[in-house]
Amino acid sequence: MQFLLYTLFFVSALLLILVILVQEGKGGGLGGALGGAGSETFGVRAGGVNKVTFVIFLVFALSAMSLHWTSEDSNSGSALEFNNTAQPIPAPEAPQQ
Protein backbone atom coordinates (compact mmCIF):
# COMPACT_ATOMS: atom_id res chain seq x y z
CA MET A 1 0.00 0.00 0.00
CA GLN A 2 2.83 2.38 0.92
CA PHE A 3 4.62 1.67 -2.38
CA LEU A 4 1.47 2.47 -4.37
CA LEU A 5 0.94 5.72 -2.47
CA TYR A 6 4.57 6.79 -2.92
CA THR A 7 4.41 5.98 -6.63
CA LEU A 8 1.18 7.95 -7.02
CA PHE A 9 2.67 10.84 -5.06
CA PHE A 10 5.85 11.12 -7.15
CA VAL A 11 4.13 10.60 -10.51
CA SER A 12 1.51 13.23 -9.70
CA ALA A 13 4.26 15.64 -8.57
CA LEU A 14 6.12 15.21 -11.87
CA LEU A 15 2.93 15.55 -13.92
CA LEU A 16 1.95 18.66 -11.98
CA ILE A 17 5.32 20.26 -12.70
CA LEU A 18 5.11 19.41 -16.40
CA VAL A 19 1.53 20.59 -16.85
CA ILE A 20 2.22 23.88 -15.08
CA LEU A 21 5.33 24.53 -17.17
CA VAL A 22 3.51 23.83 -20.43
CA GLN A 23 0.62 26.19 -19.66
CA GLU A 24 0.72 29.51 -21.42
CA GLY A 25 0.55 32.38 -19.00
CA LYS A 26 0.05 36.07 -19.63
CA GLY A 27 3.69 36.44 -20.63
CA GLY A 28 3.83 33.47 -22.99
CA GLY A 29 5.43 31.06 -20.53
CA LEU A 30 7.57 28.05 -21.28
CA GLY A 31 4.92 26.72 -23.68
CA GLY A 32 5.91 29.37 -26.22
CA ALA A 33 9.60 28.67 -25.75
CA LEU A 34 9.04 25.04 -26.71
CA GLY A 35 7.52 25.95 -30.04
CA GLY A 36 3.91 26.07 -28.88
CA ALA A 37 3.69 22.29 -28.53
CA GLY A 38 1.74 22.66 -25.30
CA SER A 39 -1.10 24.58 -26.91
CA GLU A 40 -1.38 22.01 -29.72
CA THR A 41 -1.29 19.09 -27.32
CA PHE A 42 -3.90 20.38 -24.91
CA GLY A 43 -6.11 22.14 -27.47
CA VAL A 44 -6.90 25.79 -28.06
CA ARG A 45 -8.94 26.35 -24.91
CA ALA A 46 -7.09 26.76 -21.65
CA GLY A 47 -10.09 25.58 -19.60
CA GLY A 48 -9.25 21.93 -20.12
CA VAL A 49 -5.66 22.43 -19.02
CA ASN A 50 -6.84 24.18 -15.87
CA LYS A 51 -9.13 21.25 -15.06
CA VAL A 52 -6.35 18.73 -15.67
CA THR A 53 -4.03 20.77 -13.42
CA PHE A 54 -6.63 20.84 -10.65
CA VAL A 55 -7.28 17.08 -10.89
CA ILE A 56 -3.55 16.34 -10.73
CA PHE A 57 -3.26 18.68 -7.74
CA LEU A 58 -6.07 16.82 -5.97
CA VAL A 59 -4.35 13.48 -6.58
CA PHE A 60 -1.08 14.96 -5.28
CA ALA A 61 -2.65 16.43 -2.14
CA LEU A 62 -4.74 13.35 -1.33
CA SER A 63 -1.78 11.01 -1.82
CA ALA A 64 0.36 13.20 0.47
CA MET A 65 -2.32 13.14 3.17
CA SER A 66 -2.81 9.40 2.75
CA LEU A 67 0.93 8.82 3.14
CA HIS A 68 0.85 10.78 6.37
CA TRP A 69 -2.20 8.98 7.73
CA THR A 70 -0.83 5.51 6.94
CA SER A 71 2.62 6.23 8.37
CA GLU A 72 3.59 4.56 11.65
CA ASP A 73 5.03 7.83 12.96
CA SER A 74 2.04 10.01 12.06
CA ASN A 75 1.07 10.56 15.71
CA SER A 76 4.56 10.79 17.16
CA GLY A 77 4.52 14.56 17.61
CA SER A 78 4.61 17.86 15.89
CA ALA A 79 7.37 19.94 14.36
CA LEU A 80 6.02 22.84 16.42
CA GLU A 81 6.67 21.13 19.74
CA PHE A 82 9.87 22.22 21.40
CA ASN A 83 12.11 19.80 23.21
CA ASN A 84 13.20 21.44 26.48
CA THR A 85 15.28 18.47 27.65
CA ALA A 86 18.33 19.50 25.60
CA GLN A 87 21.35 20.50 27.63
CA PRO A 88 22.95 23.88 26.90
CA ILE A 89 26.32 23.91 25.23
CA PRO A 90 28.99 25.09 27.67
CA ALA A 91 30.89 28.25 26.77
CA PRO A 92 34.53 27.77 25.80
CA GLU A 93 37.05 28.56 28.50
CA ALA A 94 39.05 31.73 28.16
CA PRO A 95 42.78 31.19 27.55
CA GLN A 96 44.95 31.75 30.64
CA GLN A 97 47.77 34.29 30.48
C-alpha positions as CSV (number, residue, x, y, z in Angstrom):
1,M,0.0,0.0,0.0
2,Q,2.8,2.4,0.9
3,F,4.6,1.7,-2.4
4,L,1.5,2.5,-4.4
5,L,0.9,5.7,-2.5
6,Y,4.6,6.8,-2.9
7,T,4.4,6.0,-6.6
8,L,1.2,7.9,-7.0
9,F,2.7,10.8,-5.1
10,F,5.9,11.1,-7.1
11,V,4.1,10.6,-10.5
12,S,1.5,13.2,-9.7
13,A,4.3,15.6,-8.6
14,L,6.1,15.2,-11.9
15,L,2.9,15.6,-13.9
16,L,1.9,18.7,-12.0
17,I,5.3,20.3,-12.7
18,L,5.1,19.4,-16.4
19,V,1.5,20.6,-16.8
20,I,2.2,23.9,-15.1
21,L,5.3,24.5,-17.2
22,V,3.5,23.8,-20.4
23,Q,0.6,26.2,-19.7
24,E,0.7,29.5,-21.4
25,G,0.5,32.4,-19.0
26,K,0.0,36.1,-19.6
27,G,3.7,36.4,-20.6
28,G,3.8,33.5,-23.0
29,G,5.4,31.1,-20.5
30,L,7.6,28.1,-21.3
31,G,4.9,26.7,-23.7
32,G,5.9,29.4,-26.2
33,A,9.6,28.7,-25.8
34,L,9.0,25.0,-26.7
35,G,7.5,25.9,-30.0
36,G,3.9,26.1,-28.9
37,A,3.7,22.3,-28.5
38,G,1.7,22.7,-25.3
39,S,-1.1,24.6,-26.9
40,E,-1.4,22.0,-29.7
41,T,-1.3,19.1,-27.3
42,F,-3.9,20.4,-24.9
43,G,-6.1,22.1,-27.5
44,V,-6.9,25.8,-28.1
45,R,-8.9,26.4,-24.9
46,A,-7.1,26.8,-21.6
47,G,-10.1,25.6,-19.6
48,G,-9.3,21.9,-20.1
49,V,-5.7,22.4,-19.0
50,N,-6.8,24.2,-15.9
51,K,-9.1,21.2,-15.1
52,V,-6.3,18.7,-15.7
53,T,-4.0,20.8,-13.4
54,F,-6.6,20.8,-10.7
55,V,-7.3,17.1,-10.9
56,I,-3.5,16.3,-10.7
57,F,-3.3,18.7,-7.7
58,L,-6.1,16.8,-6.0
59,V,-4.3,13.5,-6.6
60,F,-1.1,15.0,-5.3
61,A,-2.6,16.4,-2.1
62,L,-4.7,13.3,-1.3
63,S,-1.8,11.0,-1.8
64,A,0.4,13.2,0.5
65,M,-2.3,13.1,3.2
66,S,-2.8,9.4,2.7
67,L,0.9,8.8,3.1
68,H,0.9,10.8,6.4
69,W,-2.2,9.0,7.7
70,T,-0.8,5.5,6.9
71,S,2.6,6.2,8.4
72,E,3.6,4.6,11.6
73,D,5.0,7.8,13.0
74,S,2.0,10.0,12.1
75,N,1.1,10.6,15.7
76,S,4.6,10.8,17.2
77,G,4.5,14.6,17.6
78,S,4.6,17.9,15.9
79,A,7.4,19.9,14.4
80,L,6.0,22.8,16.4
81,E,6.7,21.1,19.7
82,F,9.9,22.2,21.4
83,N,12.1,19.8,23.2
84,N,13.2,21.4,26.5
85,T,15.3,18.5,27.7
86,A,18.3,19.5,25.6
87,Q,21.4,20.5,27.6
88,P,22.9,23.9,26.9
89,I,26.3,23.9,25.2
90,P,29.0,25.1,27.7
91,A,30.9,28.3,26.8
92,P,34.5,27.8,25.8
93,E,37.0,28.6,28.5
94,A,39.1,31.7,28.2
95,P,42.8,31.2,27.6
96,Q,45.0,31.7,30.6
97,Q,47.8,34.3,30.5
